Each structure stands twice: as structure tokens, then as C-alpha cells.
Amino acid sequence: MSVDVEALIAKFLRGQTAVTDICGDRVYTDLPHERQYPLVLITRTGGGALYKDWLEAAEVEISTFGGPHKLAYNLASVCMFAMTSAMVGSHAEGVVTKVKTGADAYNRDPDSADQQGHSRPRYTVSATVTAHP
């Protein structure tokens, strides 16, 4: 039995005031067709079992889409701070034993234009979340 780490992170971030002060409850594991910005997208990019299909290390990418670049950066920073400082512990979806941040990057999203037709600012941070049921 494995943990849906994407769902666990999304629910956790929706419960963090510092995150919701910036983007409301717009923390997704799949982008909706109708979008309001700013928002957060959690995508599992890899990882696997560490111990007998019980303990797993999920590699995830946290993408924050903002209005201006600074807003996307601030939202990514707030998400990563919340995850590294408060996510370890028991949750309804599973138990998080470790959160390790990885690389970060600023990359505009060419598939998502703002009102002026410019690529929307996006900031991405990778992380490894170790969890078990």
C-alpha cells in the first residue's frame, strides 16, 4: 500500500495560512481548465519504494504560477518553507518522515499567457518527500 504523496502535499498546503493568503485554495495536482492565478501545481516526477513497498521516497515538483515573477517566487518560497518546517508527521493520507528540497528554477510557462499575451511567470522547486501509510 502506497501513499498518494501529491494529494497529501496538496491537502497540507491548502491548510497553511501563509500559502492560502497568497493563492487561496488553488493548490492542485492537475490544472483545471478554468484557472485563476496565482496557483500551485504539485506533480510527482519519480521516486519509489525504499523498504518493502512500505516506505517510499517520492520526487515531486512544486510549480507556482503567479502574476508577476516576484509573486511566483514568494509563493514557491512559502510552500517550501511550510513543507520543510511543518510537514513531517502524521496526516490522514499517510506519515511523512522527511522532506528534502532540491533544485529550483524560474521558467515562464509558454502555454499560459497573461492578459497582455506574455508567458505567465512560473517558479518550480523539486523536493523528495519520504512517506509511508
Buried (B, 14 or more C-beta within 10 A) or exposed (E): EBBBBBBBBBBBBBBBEBBBEBBEEBBBBEBEEEEEBBBBBBBBEEBEEEEEEEBBBBBBBBBBBBEEBEBBBBBBBBBBBBBBEBBBEEBEBBBBBEBEBEEBEEEBBEEBEBEEEEEBBBBBBBBBBBBBE
